[in-house]
Amino acid sequence: MNMTGNEKNKYEKYKRIYRMFSAILVVAAESLLYWKVWFDYYNERTMNPFAQKGNFVMLLLYVFLLVVFINFYGGVKIGYEKTTSMVFSQGLAVICANIFVYLIIVLLTRGFPDFLPFAVLTLTDIVGIGIFMFILNRIYRTLFPARTLLMIYEDYESNARLLARKMETRDDKYKIGEFIRGDEPMEVLQEKIRNSEGVVLCEVHSKRRNKIIKYCYGACIRVYVTPNISDIILRGSENLHFFDTPLLLARNSGLSIEQKLIKRCMDLVISSLGIILASPFMLFTAIAIKLYDRGPVFFRQARVTNGGKIFYITKFRSMIVDAEKDGRVIPATERDPRITPVGRVIRATRLDELPQLFDIFVGNMSIVGPRPERVEHVEKYTQEIPEFAYRLKVKGGLTGYAQIYGKYNTTAYDKLKLDLMYIENYSILLDIRLILLTIKIMFTRESTEGFTEEKSAEMRNAGK
């Protein structure tokens, strides 16, 4: 028998305690391993070996870096992330922390001490994390089983069913127990809500949605809501306290002048370093493409960016020559025969995106921002969703909110909402976080899934 929302909420504090305890345990275990490596291999090799306080500072520095990177990559989100995702995130966090600390040791020793102990430490951490996270996640799922949720929808049952299928891919967290229309009498909805462990509101009209949210708030029942565009805009608004009546200010102007200046400086620095570091990979990729079919190395295509400006994006060619020779828009599908063998490799490894570093350097793009769409797609999407133009308030980016949290085949409306979340909550720290998360997403297959054949055909026909 399912617990009600109130009964389930009583256990929330124990979830948080379990997560906190697990995080402390993981960080402590990794820090102790580092302490042994530092004390046994590196302390005596510094110019002036540390005494007790110096060793303690090195340990605290490692703990700080580890916590920062774990926080960035979400390495101990037990109950939120899948075990494989947490192990991957933890592995990235450990690698980053170990590299940073090794560079500090290089400065302390004024040389390049043997990296093998750090390599062994990293490998030991990753293997241990895998075992540890598997055990911790299994215990969590046993103690805190999935919630049975009530799905409330109004006009589009198909959208509610699609959302339910997405949520049930995490069957360790969510189980949709029942579907009900939001225009049912409020008394009927309240009874259903009281007997549920949570509520999902999928595209419910604002008047009825407000009533349901207020009822759930009073009854201490959690609510999952698919936001509309105005919800996202208000999330980025500023609180004003000039009067005794609360006011929210939504500036609706995109980035401020100082934010644009800092962002441009960051783009110049990162793209310059990226071009230098990636040049061997770009050279190898260019040679491989040329040797395969003797065709052009680069592929240029008109894209739309800030304010509707059109520029030509540059990528390594991953498809056959003249893949769209008749001028029609033909989006890539999951098993597209037009993609060459070399193209499949560079798409999977994101090497095809590297030439865009030059687009960033000259100012056509930014490192972080909404993905610049094709002209045809912008025209099509704007006809269907007039608000799609809102994402043009900032410069298009190589990576971004929608690229990280969405997929290649995410719907235009969902991409718009993700991009608006970025624009309305913009900060330099958010840019840094998204850049670091890009390292993780580069190795995630789901983010590069192509469109289905049906979706590709639909978009192709619209582009005629």
WONORWO-V842490 format. One record per residue. N is the residue number from 1. OMEGA is omega in degrees with one decimal (* if undefined). Layout:
# WONORWO-V842490
n = (N;N)
omega = (OMEGA;OMEGA)
This chain:
# WONORWO-V842490
n = (1;2;3;4;5;6;7;8;9;10;11;12;13;14;15;16;17;18;19;20;21;22;23;24;25;26;27;28;29;30;31;32;33;34;35;36;37;38;39;40;41;42;43;44;45;46;47;48;49;50;51;52;53;54;55;56;57;58;59;60;61;62;63;64;65;66;67;68;69;70;71;72;73;74;75;76;77;78;79;80;81;82;83;84;85;86;87;88;89;90;91;92;93;94;95;96;97;98;99;100;101;102;103;104;105;106;107;108;109;110;111;112;113;114;115;116;117;118;119;120;121;122;123;124;125;126;127;128;129;130;131;132;133;134;135;136;137;138;139;140;141;142;143;144;145;146;147;148;149;150;151;152;153;154;155;156;157;158;159;160;161;162;163;164;165;166;167;168;169;170;171;172;173;174;175;176;177;178;179;180;181;182;183;184;185;186;187;188;189;190;191;192;193;194;195;196;197;198;199;200;201;202;203;204;205;206;207;208;209;210;211;212;213;214;215;216;217;218;219;220;221;222;223;224;225;226;227;228;229;230;231;232;233;234;235;236;237;238;239;240;241;242;243;244;245;246;247;248;249;250;251;252;253;254;255;256;257;258;259;260;261;262;263;264;265;266;267;268;269;270;271;272;273;274;275;276;277;278;279;280;281;282;283;284;285;286;287;288;289;290;291;292;293;294;295;296;297;298;299;300;301;302;303;304;305;306;307;308;309;310;311;312;313;314;315;316;317;318;319;320;321;322;323;324;325;326;327;328;329;330;331;332;333;334;335;336;337;338;339;340;341;342;343;344;345;346;347;348;349;350;351;352;353;354;355;356;357;358;359;360;361;362;363;364;365;366;367;368;369;370;371;372;373;374;375;376;377;378;379;380;381;382;383;384;385;386;387;388;389;390;391;392;393;394;395;396;397;398;399;400;401;402;403;404;405;406;407;408;409;410;411;412;413;414;415;416;417;418;419;420;421;422;423;424;425;426;427;428;429;430;431;432;433;434;435;436;437;438;439;440;441;442;443;444;445;446;447;448;449;450;451;452;453;454;455;456;457;458;459;460;461;462;463;464)
omega = (-178.3;174.4;174.0;-179.8;-179.8;-179.8;180.0;-177.7;178.1;-176.6;-176.9;-178.6;179.6;174.7;-178.3;178.1;-179.2;179.6;-179.4;179.2;-179.9;-179.6;179.1;-178.6;-178.7;-179.2;-179.9;-179.5;-179.6;-179.3;178.3;176.6;177.5;-179.1;-179.5;179.7;179.5;-174.4;-175.6;-170.3;-167.4;-175.3;-177.5;-178.5;176.8;-178.5;176.7;-177.0;-177.4;168.4;-173.2;-176.2;179.7;177.5;179.9;177.4;177.8;177.3;179.2;178.0;179.7;178.5;180.0;-179.4;-179.6;-179.8;179.6;-177.6;175.8;178.8;178.3;-173.5;177.8;-173.0;-179.8;177.1;-179.3;-177.0;177.4;-176.5;172.8;-177.7;-178.6;179.4;179.4;178.5;178.7;179.6;178.0;178.8;177.4;-179.8;-179.7;179.5;-179.5;-179.1;-178.5;178.5;179.5;-178.2;177.8;178.4;175.9;178.1;176.2;178.5;-178.4;-177.4;-176.9;178.3;178.6;179.7;-178.2;-179.6;-175.5;177.9;177.7;177.6;177.9;177.9;-179.2;180.0;178.7;178.4;-175.3;178.4;179.2;179.0;-179.5;180.0;-177.0;-178.1;177.5;-179.2;-178.4;-179.9;178.3;177.3;-179.4;-178.1;177.2;-178.5;-174.1;-178.9;-176.8;175.8;171.6;-169.7;175.4;178.8;178.6;-178.6;175.9;-168.4;-169.6;179.3;-179.2;177.7;178.1;178.7;178.3;177.5;179.1;179.0;177.9;-177.7;-177.1;168.0;171.7;-177.1;174.0;-177.3;-171.3;172.1;179.8;-175.3;-174.3;174.3;177.8;179.4;-178.0;179.2;170.9;177.1;-175.9;179.6;178.3;179.6;-179.1;178.9;178.3;-178.5;-178.9;-177.2;179.8;176.7;179.1;-175.9;172.9;177.6;-177.8;175.6;175.2;-178.2;-168.5;-177.3;178.7;179.4;179.0;179.8;-178.2;-179.5;179.1;178.6;179.7;178.4;179.1;-178.5;179.5;178.3;-176.3;-178.0;171.7;-174.2;169.3;-173.6;170.0;-174.3;-178.1;176.0;-177.0;178.1;-179.8;178.4;-179.4;-176.9;-177.9;176.3;176.5;-177.6;178.6;-175.3;177.3;171.6;-179.5;176.1;173.2;179.2;173.4;-174.2;172.5;-176.9;-177.1;-176.9;174.8;-178.1;179.8;176.6;178.0;-178.9;179.1;-179.6;179.4;176.8;179.3;177.7;-179.2;-178.4;-175.8;-179.5;177.7;178.3;-179.8;179.3;-179.6;-176.4;-175.4;-175.4;176.9;179.2;178.9;179.0;179.9;179.8;179.7;179.2;-178.5;179.6;-177.9;-178.9;-175.4;-176.2;177.7;-179.4;179.4;-178.5;-173.6;176.7;-178.7;-174.2;-179.8;177.8;-178.3;-179.3;-172.8;177.4;-179.3;179.0;179.4;174.8;-179.8;-179.5;-179.0;177.5;169.8;-178.6;-179.7;-179.7;177.0;177.9;-179.7;179.4;177.1;-172.0;179.6;176.7;-179.4;176.6;179.3;-179.4;-179.5;176.0;-174.3;179.5;-174.7;-178.7;179.9;-179.1;-178.7;176.0;176.5;-179.7;179.8;-179.5;-175.6;174.2;-178.3;-178.2;180.0;179.7;-180.0;-177.7;-171.6;179.7;178.4;173.4;176.7;175.7;178.6;-177.5;-178.3;174.0;177.2;-178.4;173.0;175.6;-177.9;178.5;176.2;-179.7;178.9;-176.3;174.1;-178.8;-178.4;-179.5;179.3;178.9;-179.0;-177.2;-178.5;174.3;-178.4;-176.9;-177.5;-178.8;-178.2;179.3;-178.5;-177.3;178.8;176.6;177.1;-179.0;177.0;-174.1;175.7;174.5;-177.7;-175.3;-178.0;179.3;-177.2;-175.4;175.6;177.1;177.4;-176.5;174.2;-177.5;-178.4;-177.8;178.2;175.1;178.1;-179.2;177.7;179.0;177.9;175.1;177.8;-176.5;-175.0;179.6;-172.0;169.5;177.1;178.1;176.8;176.7;-179.9;179.5;-179.1;176.6;179.0;178.8;178.8;177.9;179.3;-173.8;178.1;-177.0;-179.5;-174.0;-173.6;-176.0;-179.5;179.5;178.8;176.8;171.5;179.0;-178.8;-178.9;178.8;178.9;179.4;-178.5;179.7;179.7;-180.0;-177.9;-179.4;*)
